[in-house]
Amino acid sequence: MIVADLTHREVLFTAHTEARDLALSEIEAVVPGTVHRGWLAPDVGWATLAGSWPDLVTRFTQRSPIFCRHICPAQVRVPIGQVTEDLDVLARATTPLVDLLGPEPFSVQTRLLGNGWPYGPFDVNTRLAEVFAAGGAPVDVRRPVQVVSVALTRAEAFLGVSRAVDNLSDWAGGARRFRRDPDQISRAEFKLLEAIEIFGLDPPADGRVLDLGAAPGGWTRIMRSFGAAVVAVDPADLAPALARDPGVRHVRGLAQAYLPTARQQFAAIVNDMRMDARDSARLMGMAEQALDPTGWAVMTLKLPKEGTSQVLSAALAVLRRFYIVTGVRQLFHNRSEVTVAMRSRSAPRPASRG
């Protein structure tokens, strides 16, 4: 039996498993009275809003979440059985959703929660895209304006239609994946690539970058790939390719010792050091004087399992004394940490009109 919720109160959300309760709390904080229905997977939650999907979108626009990685409405639920006939069931279940899809480009994003599926996400995407495209909207998997979100558990399917910009991420479940580069030094590179994309940062193609706690050099390599010259500060060795790179100056020492001596200004400062979030924030405060007024900074804050919110709030309070914090998110490639984007407090302001 198809269960349609055209009051738009049912919602799915994703978060890293260790932060899922924090993500749920973010929803409950902006839409009080929300009822948690359960976990469809370790990182996928289901909730009934004490309001509607537009309410949640509006309030998250006003108060951006940190731990909630992806949200989508679940306007239709239908039983399935992990059999190939599910594709026909899903196609029929779209009937209540067809009128919700406008004329703008759309894509279908499918998540299979669990194992043992006789079909894959591509099969679901293709079948449902054909159904929705019959209404006249073009399919555009790269730049969709609208998204048909599909999440399948072993026994039930959840489907919903929303604008891509409202889902917090353009990727299904917020799972932003990158192709592995043969020259990749570490998986930490994905964190910086995702941060640049999510926070809309312009890589300094011909400027200087300061990488604090650089070794073995993943973030340094990414910045070099954009064309920037890098000062990499770390007492440990860099990867051999970076050690030979004339565009990399390795300062073999602690960031705490280097920063008071820094005389250059940098177009970007990055920091992925493994230290207490509050100590790391204080260190980053020392670095502010080395940031060009038009530049940006990105860092990760490592968070404890206990007292996570309190530690994060304290670290952000320190950073806000030195920088304008432009974004804080637990990205897909983060683990027990969040990524923070910042700009200089002395950044030039846009010229006023009139």
N, C-alpha and C positions, 0 to 999 in steps of 0.2 A: 504494500500500500504506500502510495506517495504521500508524504506529509509536507505540505507547503506552508511556509511562514511568511506571508507577504506583509506582515507588520514589521518585518526587518529587525527582529529582536535577537535572533540566533546569530552567534558569531564564533568563528574559530580564530585562534591566535597561536603563534609559535614563539619559542624562546629557547635558549640553551637550557638543558635539563636542570642544571644546578641553579638557574635563575628563574625557573618557571613560576615559582610562587611570587617572586618580585614582579614579574610581568602581569600576573593575575591581579596583584595589588594595584598596579598602575591603572588597569581597567576599572577596578572597583573604586579607585580614588576619583576618577573623572565621571563615572556613572554610578553613583551610590545605589545600592540595592541590587546590583548585578548578582546573579546566581551562577555559581560554578557548577557545570553539569558533569565534569570529569575530564580525564586525560585520554584522548584517543590514541596517543603514542607518548613516549616519555617527554617529547618536546612539543606536543600539540595539545592545546586545551580547547574546551568547548564551554561556552557560557551563554546564558540568557540575560540580555540587557534589561535593566529597569528603565527602558527608553527605547531607542531605535538605533540602527546602524548610522544614520546621519548624525545623531547626537554624539556617538563615539568619535566619528571622523572630525566633527567640528571641535570637540574638546581636545582631541589629540593634536589638532592643528594649533590650538592655543597653548597647549602644554605637551610638548613633544615627549614621548616615552623614551626611556633609556633601554629597558630590558625587553620590551615587547618588540619582536623582530618583524612580524608580519601579522596583519589582520585581514579577514575577509568575511563577508556575510555568508550565512548558510540558510538560504531561503527555501531550499528543498532537501528533504531526506527521503531515501528510498532503500529498502532492503536489497542486498545483493548476496551472492553465494560463492564468490571466487571461481566463477565458471565463465566460459566465453560468452554465454548468453547475457552476461552482465552488460555488455556493450549495447544490446537492444534495450535492456531495462533503462540504462542511463539515457539513451536517446529519447525514449518515451517520457522520462522524468523531466526533460527540459521544457515541456509544454508550458508550465506556469512561469517560466523564466524568459520565454521568447519576447514577450512584450516589454521586458525590462532592458533589453539591449537596444541601444540607440544606433544611429547610422554610422558612427565613428568606427575606425579600425579596432579590431579586438583580437585577443588570443585566448586559447584554452590552456590553463595550467593545472596539471594533474599531479597529485601526490598519492602514492600507494603506501599505506601504513601497514607494515608487516611483510611477510614473505609468502611464497607459494602462489604467486599470481600467474594465471595462464596467459596474460596479456601484459603489455607495458604501458607506461604513460603516453608514448607516442600513439598507440592504438586508440586510447581514449580520446586524446587530443584531436586526432584525425576524424574520428567518428562524430564527435560533438561539434567540431568546427564546421563540418558539412551541414549539420542541422541548423546551426545558428546563421551560417552564411546564406542560407536559403532566404532569409529575411532581408538581404540586401547589404548588410554590413560586411566590409572587406576584412579578410584575415591578415594580420600583421604581427608575427611573433616577435619581431625585433623592437618595434615601437608601438605597442598597443595603447590605445586610449582607454579601452575597456578590457576587463578580464572576466572570463568565466572560470571561477575557481572550483576545483573538484578535489575532494579528499575522500579516499576509500579506505574503510576499515574492513576487517574480514566479513562483517555482517551488514554493514550499512554504508551508504554513500551520502556525502554532503555536497551540495552544489549551490553556488551563489554567483550573482553578477554585480560588479562594482566598477568604479573608475580606477584605473591603475594607480593614479596618484594618491588615492585614498588608502591603499593597502600597506603603506609604510615601506614597501619594497617592490620593485618591478619583477622580482624573481619568485617563483613558486615557493611558498613557505619562507621566503627571505633567504633562500640558500643560493648565495652568489658564488659561483664556481669559476675558476680561472684555469686555462690550459697551462700545464706545467712546461716551463721553459727548460730546454736542455742545459742551460747554464745556471739554473736556479741553485742558490746556496742553501736556502732553508725555507720551510713552509711559512715562516714569519713574513716573507715577501708578500704573500696574499693579503695579509692584514693591511699593509700600506697601500697596496693597489685598491683594495676595497674602500679604504678611508678616503683616498683621493677621489674616487668615483662618488661615494655616498655624500661627502661633504662639498662636492663641486669645487675642488681645489685645482688651480692651474700649476702644473709642475714647472719649476724654474728651468727652462731649457738651456739657458746660457748664464745662469747665476751661480752663486755659491750656496752650498747646503752644509749644515752642521749636523752630524749624526752622533748623538750621545749614547755611549754604551753600544758601539757599532758591531763588535765582533759577534759572529764570524763575518758579517758584512752583508746580510740580505737586503736591508733597507738602503745601504750604501749602493749596492748594485742596481737597485731599482732607480735611484736618483741618477746614477751614471747613465742608465739606459735612456733617460729623458734628456741627457746632455749636460747636466749640471756637474760642476766641480765639487768634490766633497772633502770636508775635513772630518775624518772618522776618529772619534776619541774612544779608546778602550785600552786597558793594559794587556789584553789578550791579542793573539794573532788574528789577522784578517785572512780570508781565503786567498790562496796563492795568486789567483787571477787579479784580485784587487790589489794585492801587495805589489804587483808589477805594473799596475795602472798609473800612468803619470797624472791622471785626473783625480787621483785620491791621495790625500796627505794623511798618513796615519800618525796621530798623536798618541804615543804609547803611554797612557797614564789614566788617572781617574778624572771624570768630568768635574768633580768638585775642585780639583787642583787646576784644571785647564781654564774654567770659565772666568776666574778673576783676572786672567792674563789675556783673554781674548780681545783683540783690537779690531778685528774685522766685523762687518755686519753681514748677515746672511739672509738670503731670499727665503729660506725655509730652515726650520730646526725640527728634527725628528728625534724621538726618544722612545725606545722599547726596552728600557732597563728593568731588570727583575729586582725590585725593591719595594718596601712598604709604600703604598699609594701616597701617604702624606709626606714621606721623605722625598719621594720622586717629585711631588708637586713643588716642594720647597726648592729642590735642585732646579726644576724648570723655571722657577721664579728667578733664580740667579742668571738664567740664560736670556731673560727678556731683553737685557741691554744689548745683546748681540744680534737681535732680530731687526731687520730692516723695517721701517715704519709701514712699508707696503707689503711685507712678507706675511707668512703664515707658519704655524707650528702644529705638529701632530704628535701625540704621545699616547701610550697605553698606561692605564692605572691598574696595577695588580690588586685584586680584592680578596679579602679573607672569607672563609665560609661562614663565620660568625660575625655579626655586627657589620654586614656588608653595606647597608644603607648609611650607617653612621660614618664609617670610614670614607665612603665615597663623598658624602656631603662635606666632610672636613677637608678632603683633598681639593674638591672643587672650590671651596671657599678660599683656599690658599691661592689657587690659580687665578681666581677672579680679582685678586689684588694686583696682579701683574698684567693680565691679558683680558681681552674680550673673548669669552668662550662662545664659539659659534655653533658647536655641536657636541653632544655626548651620546654615544650609542654603544651598546654591546653588539658588535657586528657578527656576521656569520663566522668569520675566521678568528674571532676572539674566543677565549675560553674563560678562565676565571679572571676576567679583566674587562675593562671598557676602553674605548678609544675616544680621545678628546681632540677636537679641532679648535684652534685659537688664532686670533689676530692681535697685532700690537695695539695697545691703548692709544698710541700716538699716530695710528693710521689716519691718513687724510680723509676728511669727511666729504661726501658728495656736495657739489656746489648747489646752493639753494636757488629756487626758481622765484623770480619776481622780486 
